[in-house]
Amino acid sequence: MDHPRTDAYLRRIGADRPSAPTADALRALHLAHLLAVPFENLSVHLGEEIVLDADALVAKLVDRGRGGFCYELNGAFSALLVALGFEVTPLQARVVGKDGRLGIPYDHMALRVRTAEGTTWLADVGFGTHTHFPLAFDERGEQADPGGVFRIEDANTDGDGDGDADATSVEGAAEGDLLVLLDGEPQYLLEQRPRTLRDFEAGAWYHRTSPASHFTQSLVCSRLTEDGRITLSGHTLTTTVGDDRTVTELPTDTSVLEAYDQHFGIVLDHVPPEPNPTEG
């Protein structure tokens, strides 16, 4: 991105241009992105194409005032960070389901970011409810974050060579893979091999089209707030402030469109159709 385009992106997230690509600057940009740009899968239900091209992703967020899901959000954020002088490497991950099973390859995209100080961080603005700030990539102890207590662990199937799985092993993990945990619960299995945005096209196609994808089965638009989170799913608006949770049913399509605009800055001409839970 050129200088004016980068400035437009920074205005979109309400962030100042950092003087250098430092760890503090990365933390500020990461939080600003989460506060301004929603995690949403509206394109899936509006029949919109999802193009994994940096310029197209930035245009969606900056020009159209939209959000997206992991490939889109982290893809655009990567372009911003590179324009600001950070060294960024996309990484592929497989999400750990509630049953403990791994999702498809290229199920998720996260970012390894190297700063001017030579420190390396795991940045992820595309996983919904997750970290507010980047995680220290090489730290294997607990890392406290407003979103919870996180940990990055080695996930080798047999790290000591004795033929027995280690305590932190994950079925399907390969040598060098890492497991990201939140409050002790596995979130995703992260591969350290560098990837490019185009590598995730099959994963994006799957999540946009497959009846088995949770993105085709649900409709969500969610954004971090200064004191909690706000989420719109269909006609249900959920606001969380600390431990308090308020659920409001929006009675009309007009009220839903107003909520998209008021809470997320998203202007739509019609309400996205809600998925039929009996399908698939």
C-alpha positions in Angstrom: 0.0 0.0 0.0 1.2 3.5 -0.7 1.3 6.3 1.9 -2.2 7.7 1.3 -3.8 4.3 1.3 -2.0 3.4 4.6 -3.3 6.6 6.1 -6.8 5.8 5.1 -6.5 2.4 6.7 -5.2 4.0 9.9 -8.2 6.4 9.9 -10.5 3.4 9.5 -9.2 1.9 12.8 -8.7 5.2 14.6 -4.9 4.7 15.0 -2.0 7.1 14.6 0.8 6.2 12.2 3.6 4.8 14.4 7.1 6.4 14.2 8.7 2.9 14.0 7.5 -0.8 13.7 7.9 -1.5 17.4 6.2 -4.0 19.7 4.3 -1.2 21.4 3.1 0.1 18.0 2.0 -3.5 17.1 0.0 -3.8 20.4 -1.7 -0.5 19.7 -2.6 -1.3 16.1 -3.8 -4.8 17.1 -6.2 -3.5 19.7 -7.4 -0.6 17.5 -8.2 -3.1 14.7 -10.3 -5.3 17.0 -12.2 -2.3 18.3 -13.0 -0.8 14.9 -13.3 -3.7 12.5 -15.9 -6.4 13.1 -15.5 -10.1 12.7 -18.4 -11.0 10.4 -19.4 -13.5 7.8 -22.1 -11.4 6.1 -20.6 -12.0 2.6 -21.2 -15.7 2.9 -25.0 -15.0 3.3 -25.2 -12.1 0.9 -23.7 -14.1 -1.9 -20.6 -11.8 -2.2 -17.4 -13.1 -3.6 -14.5 -13.4 -1.1 -11.3 -12.4 -3.0 -8.0 -13.2 -1.2 -6.1 -10.3 -2.7 -4.6 -7.7 -0.4 -5.9 -4.7 -2.4 -9.4 -6.2 -2.5 -9.4 -7.0 1.2 -8.2 -3.5 2.1 -10.9 -2.0 -0.1 -13.6 -4.0 1.6 -12.5 -2.8 5.1 -11.5 0.8 4.2 -13.8 1.8 1.3 -16.8 -0.3 2.2 -16.5 -0.1 6.0 -16.9 -3.8 6.3 -15.2 -6.5 8.3 -14.7 -10.2 7.5 -13.5 -13.5 8.8 -9.9 -14.7 9.5 -8.5 -14.7 5.9 -9.9 -11.3 5.2 -9.1 -9.6 8.5 -5.6 -11.0 9.0 -4.9 -10.6 5.3 -5.8 -6.9 5.3 -4.0 -6.4 8.7 -0.9 -8.0 7.2 -0.9 -5.5 4.3 -1.1 -2.6 6.8 1.7 -3.9 9.0 4.0 -4.5 6.0 3.3 -0.9 4.8 4.3 0.3 8.2 7.6 -1.6 8.2 6.8 -4.8 10.1 8.1 -8.1 8.9 5.0 -10.3 8.5 4.6 -14.0 7.8 1.1 -15.6 7.3 0.7 -19.0 9.0 -1.9 -21.6 8.6 -3.8 -23.2 11.5 -6.4 -25.8 12.1 -9.1 -24.9 14.6 -9.7 -27.3 17.5 -13.4 -28.1 17.7 -15.4 -28.6 20.9 -15.1 -32.4 20.4 -11.3 -32.0 20.2 -11.1 -32.7 16.5 -9.1 -30.5 14.2 -10.7 -28.6 11.4 -9.6 -28.7 7.8 -6.1 -27.6 6.7 -5.9 -23.9 6.1 -8.9 -23.6 8.5 -7.6 -20.4 9.9 -4.9 -17.8 9.2 -2.7 -16.0 11.8 0.3 -13.8 11.5 3.9 -14.1 12.8 5.2 -10.5 13.1 8.8 -9.4 13.7 9.3 -5.9 15.1 12.1 -3.4 15.0 13.5 -4.6 18.3 13.9 -8.1 16.9 11.0 -9.6 18.9 8.5 -12.0 17.3 4.7 -12.0 18.0 1.7 -14.0 17.1 -0.9 -11.4 15.9 -4.5 -12.5 15.2 -7.3 -10.0 14.6 -9.5 -12.6 12.9 -10.5 -15.2 15.4 -13.5 -13.6 17.0 -13.2 -13.7 20.8 -9.5 -14.1 21.3 -6.5 -12.0 22.4 -6.7 -8.2 22.6 -3.0 -8.0 22.1 -0.4 -10.0 20.2 1.2 -13.0 22.0 5.0 -13.4 22.4 5.6 -16.0 19.8 8.6 -17.8 21.5 7.1 -17.6 25.1 6.0 -21.0 26.3 4.6 -19.9 29.7 1.2 -18.3 30.4 0.5 -15.0 28.9 -2.1 -12.8 30.6 -4.4 -10.8 28.3 -7.7 -9.0 28.8 -9.2 -11.8 26.7 -8.0 -14.5 29.1 -4.8 -16.5 30.0 -3.2 -17.7 26.8 -0.4 -20.2 26.2 1.6 -21.3 23.2 2.8 -24.9 23.5 4.9 -27.2 21.4 2.4 -29.8 19.9 4.7 -32.5 18.7 3.2 -35.9 18.6 6.3 -37.4 20.1 8.8 -34.8 21.2 11.2 -37.1 23.1 11.5 -39.9 20.6 10.3 -42.7 22.9 7.2 -43.5 20.9 4.8 -42.1 23.5 2.8 -39.0 22.9 3.7 -36.0 25.1 1.2 -34.5 27.5 0.6 -31.6 25.2 0.4 -33.7 22.0 -2.5 -33.3 19.5 -3.6 -35.9 17.1 -2.6 -34.7 13.6 0.2 -32.4 14.8 3.5 -32.5 13.0 7.1 -31.7 14.2 7.3 -28.0 15.0 3.6 -27.3 15.2 2.3 -25.2 18.1 -0.9 -25.3 20.1 -2.5 -22.0 21.1 -4.6 -22.4 24.3 -7.0 -20.0 26.1 -7.6 -20.7 29.8 -6.2 -24.2 29.3 -8.5 -25.0 26.3 -6.9 -25.6 22.9 -8.0 -23.0 20.3 -6.0 -23.9 17.2 -3.0 -25.9 16.0 -0.5 -23.6 14.3 2.0 -24.6 11.6 5.2 -22.6 11.5 5.9 -23.0 7.8 5.5 -19.6 6.0 2.5 -19.2 3.7 1.1 -16.7 1.3 -2.4 -15.3 1.1 -3.2 -17.4 -2.0 -2.5 -20.6 0.0 -5.8 -20.0 1.9 -8.1 -19.9 -1.2 -9.3 -23.5 -0.8 -10.1 -22.9 2.9 -12.0 -19.7 2.1 -14.0 -21.5 -0.6 -14.8 -24.3 1.8 -16.0 -22.0 4.5 -18.0 -19.9 2.0 -19.8 -22.9 0.4 -19.7 -26.1 2.4 -22.9 -27.0 4.4 -20.5 -28.4 7.0 -18.8 -25.0 7.6 -19.9 -23.2 10.7 -19.9 -20.0 8.6 -22.6 -21.3 6.4 -24.5 -22.6 9.4 -24.4 -19.3 11.3 -24.7 -15.5 10.8 -22.6 -13.3 12.9 -21.2 -9.8 13.2 -19.2 -9.1 16.3 -16.8 -6.4 17.6 -14.7 -5.9 20.7 -15.7 -2.8 22.7 -13.9 -0.8 25.3 -15.7 -2.6 28.1 -16.8 -5.9 26.5 -18.2 -7.1 23.2 -21.3 -6.5 20.9 -22.6 -9.2 18.6 -25.5 -9.2 16.1 -26.7 -12.6 14.9 -29.8 -12.5 12.8 -32.3 -10.5 14.8 -30.5 -11.0 18.1 -28.2 -8.3 19.5 -26.0 -9.3 22.4 -24.1 -6.8 24.5 -21.5 -7.9 27.0 -20.1 -5.5 29.6 -17.8 -7.3 32.1 -19.9 -10.2 33.4 -23.2 -8.7 32.4 -24.8 -9.9 29.3 -27.8 -8.2 27.7 -29.8 -9.9 24.9 -32.2 -7.9 22.8 -34.5 -9.3 20.1 -34.8 -6.8 17.2 -38.4 -7.0 15.9 -38.1 -5.8 12.3 -35.6 -5.9 9.4 -35.4 -2.1 9.7 -34.2 -2.3 13.3 -31.6 -4.9 12.2 -30.3 -2.7 9.5 -30.1 0.2 11.9 -28.2 -2.0 14.4 -25.6 -2.9 11.7 -25.1 0.8 11.0 -25.2 2.0 14.6 -22.9 -0.6 16.2 -20.7 -1.7 13.3 -20.8 1.1 10.7 -22.1 -1.4 8.2 -24.7 0.0 5.7 -26.7 -2.7 4.0 -29.7 -2.4 1.7 -31.3 -5.6 2.9 -30.9 -8.0 5.8 -28.7 -11.0 5.1 -30.9 -14.2 5.1 -30.5 -16.3 8.1 -29.2 -19.9 7.6 -31.8 -22.7 7.9 -30.6 -24.9 10.8 -32.3 -27.9 9.1 -30.1 -27.6 6.0 -26.9 -29.7 5.7 
